[in-house]
Amino acid sequence: MVNTSRRRMLAAFAASAASLPLTALAASDARAAASVAAVDPLTGPSALGTAGSAVTLAPLDASYFSALTLGSPLTATVLPGTPARTEITSGGRRVALLTHGARTVLMPGPRRTFAENKRPFADDFTRTLPDLTLPEEQRQYWGSSPGGGSWSTLGPAPGDYSVTPGAGVIALTTDHASRHATLRDADITDVDVRCVGRFDKVPTGQACSFALSFGYQNPHDNYRARLSFLTTGAVELRVEKEVADAVAPLEPAVTVATSVPAGTDFTIRVRREGTRIRVKAWRTASAEPSAWTVDTTDPTFGPGRVGLRALANDGCTNLPVKLSVSRFEVSAATWAAPPAVTQGDWVRVLPEPFDGTWTDALERTVRGWAGSTAPDVLAYAAMFLGGAPAVTAGAGPAQGRQVLGEAGYGYLDPQGYRYEGADFHEYMNSGWTFPDGTRTGPSSKQAGNLDCSGYTRMVYGYHMGVPLAAGADTSGLRIPRKSRDIANHAPGVLVDRTDGSRPPAAAQLQPGDLVLFNADSGDDNPTATVDHVGIYLGRDTAGKRRFLSSRKTVNGPTMGDLGGPSLLDGTGTYATTLHTVRRI
């Protein structure tokens, strides 16, 4: 018997070229159909300036379509192990894998590549730090950059660094001592980055300078584009590298301004592509120059951090001098090894849990799914990554609301940390009535955001139709609001759980499973508390198990490693704190 979706697949085949972008897959979803056709597809993360994420299908050639012919009848076999699973085969080939007590069905399909790269971000320093109510060892001095990770400040004294609303401040309290503020993301290769800064004084005795650092390995090895503010009021641009503390210019210094008063904002912009380095600098109040001031090449440093460096030269006599940085922006960038997962697993969801009995009705459902490229759990999960286009619901309770597209995590508190609390309907900026009659209103501050459990509920609840609870729920019939309750009471089955001393092996882990973590041991009292949830995606190009989740540091859903690897293998935070695996 030929699968009933074959005609649809042939149409897709006729339109298929080298790849099928993620957004094209959404066209068959009734909720999104009204607007998907007008959305530009995501591009691949292979060059500077491209979108932050992509999901592509390989060309659907004739060998794929021959595999869509399913024999009759299909064969059902219960596999050993816990939880119990039933494998459905056609001609000895698996066509579905069902788990007893769960609604998710794992099916083979066209191989897809899920990829993510660095997303743009800007830090306008809208926070106040350090928090002097904290013990000194717990204080953060520049905190977290919205979407860019956390700042590291180095030398010579922690108190030289602070943030007041609108400015990251570095106080030059001593001369002849470099001060560095860098973002903890050491895998940036190509980048287009700029910063805006000013000094509160014209230096006397000797110059002061601030620099935009890139390819930063450590304080002794880095590139920098440096503006030197001279005692005469002139400003010079110097592009240089420091190797083992030895500084060498890449090009001669260029005077970019004269007679500059204190408090004048200057912008430095660097665009690095491979070994090519281009730099310009100008008074921020003026238009950006069309030409690059420096255009050179250098192969010394590969991937590295971006950030700032400030210095009062030996002999500067009117200290302290304060550098105020009002904006730090990465408008495009790439990671050295962007995370990518290529696999052929598609995760479908039954209307009811599988009770272990293979029926004619289930066979019809599986046959209807075979070969379908309608969005599944993993496709929907990827549609909230960086660069994903906005899609508005064309019908249903969320009609006219955005239901897909790049998501943040939450809005910022006064110290620059992200609030939790963005559920699926907050993302839509809509109130929601749950099956028990509870009505929850939106928070306008959380529009476009999804916290970790809100992201999971958006994918499995709103888009895949699994019932949702308004809050805590122990029935096992609805997905609870918080990750700690999801760990114990989500619909479906328990796959594995920690023994209390080490992460679970999760030998039966499969794409679509919920992975839950005790990532913050500080909230444990007296027992471990699950505080983070994600969706397992598959093995990446290095063979490591990678998951998707919405995270504060990245400001939204990610499969990337900013602020800690999104991996279940190794020694990273999530690998060592995996607590529970559940299958919806």
C-alpha positions in Angstrom: 0.0 0.0 0.0 1.3 3.4 -0.9 1.4 6.0 1.8 -1.5 8.5 1.3 0.9 11.5 1.8 2.9 10.5 -1.3 1.2 13.0 -3.6 2.0 15.8 -1.2 5.6 14.7 -1.0 5.9 14.5 -4.8 4.8 18.1 -4.9 7.4 19.0 -2.3 10.0 17.0 -4.3 9.2 19.0 -7.5 9.8 22.2 -5.6 12.9 21.0 -3.7 16.3 22.3 -4.6 19.5 22.0 -2.4 17.5 22.5 0.8 14.1 23.1 2.2 14.1 25.9 4.8 12.4 25.6 8.1 9.8 28.2 7.4 8.5 26.3 4.3 7.7 23.4 6.6 5.1 25.5 8.5 2.8 26.0 5.6 0.7 22.9 6.4 -0.1 24.0 10.0 -3.7 25.4 10.1 -2.9 27.8 12.9 0.0 29.5 10.9 -1.1 29.0 7.3 -2.4 32.5 6.9 1.0 34.1 7.1 3.7 31.6 6.5 3.8 32.0 2.8 4.8 35.6 3.1 7.8 34.9 5.4 11.3 34.9 4.0 13.1 31.6 4.7 15.9 31.4 7.2 19.4 31.3 5.6 22.2 29.1 6.7 24.6 30.2 9.5 27.7 29.8 7.3 28.8 33.4 6.8 29.0 36.7 8.7 25.6 38.4 8.9 23.4 35.4 8.2 20.4 34.4 10.4 21.1 32.9 13.7 19.5 29.5 13.1 18.3 27.2 10.3 16.7 23.9 9.7 17.2 22.4 6.3 16.2 19.2 4.5 18.5 17.5 2.0 17.1 17.1 -1.6 14.3 14.6 -1.7 15.6 12.3 -4.5 14.0 9.1 -5.9 15.6 6.8 -3.4 13.7 8.6 -0.6 10.3 8.3 -2.3 10.8 4.5 -2.9 11.0 4.2 0.9 7.5 5.7 1.3 5.8 2.5 0.1 4.6 0.7 3.2 3.8 -2.9 3.1 0.5 -4.4 4.4 0.1 -5.3 7.1 2.6 -3.5 9.3 4.3 -5.6 12.0 4.2 -4.6 15.7 6.9 -5.9 18.1 7.3 -5.1 21.8 10.9 -4.3 22.5 12.7 -5.2 25.7 13.6 -2.5 28.3 11.9 0.1 30.4 9.8 2.0 29.5 8.1 -0.5 27.2 8.1 0.4 23.5 6.5 -1.1 20.4 8.3 -1.0 17.2 6.3 -0.9 14.0 8.1 -2.2 10.9 7.3 -2.6 7.1 9.4 -5.1 5.2 11.9 -5.3 8.2 12.3 -1.5 8.2 11.2 0.6 11.2 8.4 3.0 10.4 7.4 4.1 13.9 8.4 3.6 17.6 5.7 4.0 20.2 6.2 4.1 23.9 3.6 2.6 26.2 1.9 5.3 28.2 3.3 8.1 26.0 1.8 10.2 23.2 5.0 10.9 21.3 5.8 8.7 18.3 9.3 8.6 16.8 9.2 8.2 13.0 11.9 8.1 10.3 11.8 10.8 7.7 13.9 13.1 5.6 17.2 13.9 7.3 17.3 17.4 8.7 20.1 19.6 9.8 19.4 21.8 12.8 22.0 24.6 13.1 22.5 27.7 15.2 25.0 30.5 15.2 25.8 33.7 17.1 22.8 36.0 17.3 23.2 39.8 17.2 22.8 41.7 20.5 23.4 45.1 22.0 24.2 46.1 25.6 23.0 49.5 26.7 23.9 48.9 30.3 20.4 49.5 31.7 21.2 48.2 35.1 22.9 49.1 38.4 25.9 47.1 39.6 27.5 45.9 41.8 24.8 44.9 44.2 26.4 46.0 47.4 23.9 43.9 49.5 25.7 40.8 48.4 28.8 39.4 49.9 31.9 40.6 48.0 32.6 37.2 46.5 29.2 37.0 45.0 29.1 40.5 43.4 29.1 41.0 39.7 30.5 44.2 38.4 29.3 44.5 34.8 26.8 41.6 35.0 25.2 40.0 32.0 24.9 41.5 28.5 21.4 41.0 27.1 21.8 38.1 24.8 25.6 38.3 24.7 26.6 36.3 27.8 28.1 37.6 31.0 31.0 40.1 31.4 34.3 39.3 32.9 36.2 42.2 34.5 39.9 41.9 35.2 42.5 44.1 36.9 43.7 45.7 39.0 40.8 46.1 41.5 37.2 44.9 41.3 35.9 48.2 42.5 37.2 49.9 39.4 34.2 48.4 37.5 30.6 49.4 37.9 27.4 50.0 35.9 25.1 52.9 36.4 21.9 53.1 34.3 23.1 53.8 30.8 26.8 53.2 31.2 29.4 50.6 32.0 32.1 52.4 33.9 35.8 51.7 34.2 37.6 53.9 36.7 41.3 54.5 35.9 42.5 55.0 39.5 46.1 54.0 38.8 48.3 54.5 35.8 50.2 51.9 33.8 47.7 49.1 34.5 45.4 47.6 31.9 41.7 47.0 32.7 39.7 44.5 30.7 36.0 43.8 30.4 35.3 40.9 28.0 32.3 38.8 27.2 32.7 35.1 28.2 32.3 33.7 24.7 35.7 32.6 23.4 34.5 31.0 20.1 33.8 34.1 18.1 35.6 34.2 14.7 34.1 36.6 12.2 32.5 39.6 13.9 31.0 43.1 13.2 31.2 44.8 16.6 31.2 48.4 17.8 31.2 50.3 21.1 30.5 53.9 22.2 32.6 55.4 25.0 33.9 58.7 26.5 36.3 59.9 29.1 35.2 62.4 31.8 38.5 64.3 31.6 41.1 65.3 29.1 44.2 63.6 30.5 47.3 65.5 31.8 50.8 64.3 31.9 50.2 61.3 29.6 47.4 59.9 27.4 44.5 57.7 28.3 43.0 55.2 25.9 40.1 52.8 25.5 40.0 50.0 23.0 37.6 47.5 21.4 39.2 44.1 21.9 38.6 41.2 19.5 40.2 37.8 19.0 40.9 38.1 22.7 42.7 35.1 24.2 43.7 36.6 27.5 45.1 39.9 28.7 48.5 39.2 27.2 47.3 38.0 23.7 44.7 39.9 21.7 43.8 42.3 18.9 42.5 45.7 19.7 41.3 48.9 18.0 42.4 51.6 20.4 41.5 55.3 20.7 44.3 57.2 22.4 43.2 60.5 23.9 46.2 62.8 24.1 46.9 65.6 26.5 46.6 68.0 23.5 42.9 67.1 22.9 43.8 65.0 19.8 42.5 61.5 19.4 44.5 58.8 17.6 43.3 55.4 16.3 45.8 52.6 16.7 45.1 49.0 15.5 47.4 46.6 17.2 48.0 43.1 18.4 49.5 42.1 21.7 51.4 38.8 21.8 52.9 37.6 25.1 52.7 41.2 26.3 54.6 42.6 23.3 52.5 45.2 21.4 52.9 45.6 17.6 50.9 47.9 15.4 49.1 46.4 12.4 49.0 49.8 10.7 50.4 53.3 11.6 48.4 55.4 14.0 45.8 57.8 12.4 44.6 61.0 13.9 40.8 61.0 13.8 40.0 64.2 15.7 41.6 67.2 17.4 40.5 69.6 20.1 38.2 67.1 21.7 36.7 68.2 25.0 36.0 65.9 27.9 32.8 63.9 27.7 32.8 63.5 23.9 31.4 60.2 22.8 33.4 58.2 20.2 32.4 55.1 18.4 34.8 52.3 17.4 33.7 49.7 14.8 35.6 46.5 13.9 34.7 44.1 11.1 36.8 41.0 11.1 36.3 38.3 8.4 38.9 35.6 8.3 42.3 37.3 8.5 40.9 40.6 7.2 40.5 43.3 9.8 38.7 46.6 9.0 38.4 49.4 11.6 36.9 52.9 11.7 36.3 55.4 14.6 34.4 58.7 14.7 32.6 61.2 17.0 29.3 59.5 17.8 27.4 62.7 17.2 28.6 62.7 13.6 27.6 60.4 10.7 29.5 57.1 10.4 32.2 57.5 7.8 31.5 55.4 4.7 35.2 54.4 4.3 37.2 52.2 6.7 40.1 54.0 8.3 42.2 50.8 8.5 41.9 47.8 6.2 44.6 45.1 6.9 45.1 41.4 7.4 46.7 39.4 10.2 46.5 35.6 10.9 47.9 35.6 14.5 44.7 35.0 16.5 41.8 32.7 15.7 38.5 32.5 17.7 38.4 34.7 20.8 36.3 37.0 22.9 35.2 40.5 22.2 35.3 43.3 24.8 37.0 46.5 26.0 40.3 47.5 27.4 41.1 50.8 29.2 44.5 52.3 30.2 46.0 55.4 31.7 49.6 55.7 30.4 52.5 55.7 32.9 52.7 59.4 34.0 49.0 60.4 33.7 48.6 62.9 36.5 44.9 63.8 36.8 43.6 60.4 37.9 41.0 59.1 38.5 39.7 59.3 34.9 36.5 57.5 34.2 35.6 55.7 31.0 31.8 55.4 30.4 30.7 52.9 27.8 27.1 53.6 26.7 26.7 50.9 24.1 28.4 47.6 23.1 26.9 46.0 20.0 27.6 42.9 18.0 25.5 43.3 14.8 26.8 40.1 13.2 29.1 37.2 14.2 29.9 33.5 13.8 31.1 30.9 16.1 34.1 28.9 15.2 32.2 25.6 15.4 28.4 26.4 15.3 26.4 23.6 16.9 24.6 21.4 14.3 22.6 18.2 14.6 21.8 16.1 11.5 19.3 13.3 11.9 16.2 11.7 10.4 14.0 11.4 13.5 10.6 13.1 13.4 8.5 13.4 16.6 4.8 13.1 16.2 2.1 13.3 18.9 -0.9 11.0 19.3 -4.2 12.4 20.6 -4.1 10.0 23.5 -1.3 8.0 25.2 -0.5 4.6 23.5 -1.8 1.8 25.7 0.3 -0.9 24.2 -2.3 -2.2 21.8 -1.7 -1.8 18.0 -5.0 -1.1 16.3 -6.3 -0.4 12.8 -6.8 3.2 13.8 -3.2 3.6 14.9 -2.1 2.0 11.7 -4.0 4.5 9.7 -2.5 7.3 11.7 1.1 6.1 11.2 0.5 5.6 7.5 -0.8 9.1 7.3 2.3 10.4 9.0 4.8 8.4 7.0 6.9 10.8 4.9 5.1 13.9 6.0 7.1 17.1 6.4 4.4 18.9 8.3 6.0 20.5 11.3 6.7 18.1 14.2 7.9 18.7 17.8 11.5 19.4 16.7 10.5 21.8 13.9 8.3 23.8 16.2 11.0 23.9 18.8 13.5 25.3 16.3 11.0 28.0 15.1 11.8 30.0 18.3 15.6 30.2 17.8 17.5 33.3 16.9 16.7 34.6 13.4 13.4 32.7 13.2 10.7 34.8 11.5 7.6 36.0 13.1 4.4 34.0 12.3 0.9 35.1 13.2 -2.0 32.7 13.9 -4.7 32.8 11.2 -7.4 31.1 13.3 -8.2 29.7 16.7 -8.0 31.2 20.2 -4.7 33.0 19.3 -6.0 34.5 16.0 -4.0 37.6 15.1 -1.3 36.8 17.7 2.3 35.9 17.1 2.8 32.1 17.7 6.2 31.5 16.1 9.4 33.5 15.7 12.6 34.3 17.6 11.8 34.4 21.4 13.5 36.0 24.3 13.6 34.6 27.8 12.3 37.5 30.0 12.7 41.2 30.8 15.5 42.6 32.9 15.5 43.4 36.6 17.4 46.4 38.0 20.6 44.4 38.1 20.3 43.1 34.6 19.1 39.6 35.4 16.2 38.1 33.5 12.9 37.5 35.2 11.2 34.1 34.9 7.5 33.9 34.3 7.1 34.1 30.5 4.6 31.3 29.7 3.4 30.5 26.2 0.5 33.0 26.3 2.8 35.7 27.6 4.8 35.2 24.4 1.5 35.9 22.4 0.7 38.8 24.7 -2.7 37.2 25.3 -4.7 36.1 28.3 -5.6 32.4 28.4 -8.4 30.3 29.8 -7.2 26.8 30.9 -9.4 23.6 30.9 -10.2 24.0 34.6 -11.6 27.5 34.0 -8.6 29.3 35.4 -8.0 32.5 33.5 -4.4 33.9 33.4 -3.8 37.4 32.0 -0.7 38.4 30.0 2.3 40.5 31.2 2.9 43.1 28.5 6.6 43.1 29.7 6.9 39.5 28.7 5.5 39.7 25.2 7.7 37.7 22.9 9.4 35.9 25.7 9.4 32.2 26.9 11.1 30.9 30.0 12.3 27.3 30.0 8.9 25.7 30.9 7.0 28.2 28.9 9.0 27.2 25.8 8.3 23.5 26.5 4.6 24.3 27.0 4.5 26.4 23.8 5.9 23.5 21.7 4.1 20.5 23.3 1.0 22.3 24.5 -0.1 25.1 22.1 1.4 23.7 18.9 1.1 19.9 19.5 -2.1 19.9 21.5 -1.0 18.2 24.8 -3.3 19.6 27.6 -1.8 22.3 29.8 -2.4 23.1 33.5 -2.6 26.7 34.8 -0.1 25.9 37.6 0.9 22.9 39.6 -0.9 19.7 38.6 -0.4 16.1 39.9 -2.9 14.4 37.6 -0.4 13.3 35.0 -2.9 14.5 32.3 -1.7 18.1 31.8 1.8 19.7 31.5 2.3 21.7 34.8 3.6 25.3 34.7 7.0 24.8 36.4 9.9 22.5 35.6 10.0 21.0 39.1 6.4 19.8 38.6 7.0 18.7 35.0 9.7 16.4 36.4 7.2 14.5 38.5 3.8 15.0 36.9 4.0 15.7 33.2 1.9 13.4 31.0 3.7 10.4 29.6 6.3 8.2 31.2 9.5 8.4 33.2 12.5 7.4 31.1 15.3 7.8 33.7 16.2 9.7 36.8 19.3 10.4 38.9 20.2 8.1 41.7 21.1 11.2 43.7 24.8 11.0 43.1 25.2 11.1 39.3 23.3 12.0 36.2 21.1 9.3 34.7 22.5 7.3 31.8 19.3 7.7 29.9 20.1 4.7 27.7 16.6 5.0 26.0 16.8 8.7 25.4 15.3 9.7 22.1 14.6 13.0 20.3 11.6 14.9 21.7 12.2 13.7 25.3 12.1 16.3 28.1 15.4 16.7 29.9 15.2 18.3 33.3 18.0 19.6 35.4 18.9 20.7 38.9 21.2 23.5 37.5 21.0 25.7 40.6 22.0 23.8 43.7 21.4 27.0 45.7 17.6 26.5 45.6 17.8 23.0 47.1 16.3 22.7 50.6 16.3 20.0 51.8 16.0 18.0 48.6 17.2 18.6 45.1 14.9 20.9 43.1 14.5 20.6 39.3 14.8 24.1 37.9 15.4 23.8 34.2 13.8 21.9 31.3 14.7 21.4 27.7 13.8 19.2 24.7 16.4 16.6 23.5 17.3 17.1 19.9 19.9 14.5 19.0 23.7 14.0 18.5 25.7 16.9 17.0 28.5 16.7 14.6 30.9 15.8 17.4 28.6 12.9 18.5 27.5 14.7 21.7 23.9 14.7 22.9 22.5 18.2 22.4 19.2 19.7 23.6 17.1 22.8 23.1 16.0 25.1 25.9 15.2 28.7 26.7 18.0 30.2 28.8 18.6 33.5 30.6 22.2 34.0 29.4 21.3 33.6 25.8 18.0 35.5 26.2 15.8 32.8 24.7 15.7 29.3 23.2 19.0 27.9 22.1 20.9 24.7 21.2 24.2 26.7 21.6 26.8 26.9 24.3 26.7 30.5 25.4 26.8 30.5 29.2 27.4 26.8 29.3 27.2 23.9 26.8 23.7 22.7 25.7 25.1 19.1 26.0 24.3 16.1 28.1 27.9 14.8 27.8 31.1 16.2 29.3 31.6 18.3 32.4 29.4 21.3 31.7 26.7 22.5 34.0 23.9 20.7 32.2 25.8 17.4 31.7 26.6 17.2 35.4 23.1 18.3 36.7 20.8 16.2 34.5 18.2 15.0 36.9 15.2 13.5 35.1 14.2 12.4 31.5 10.5 12.2 30.7 8.7 11.3 27.5 5.4 13.1 26.8 
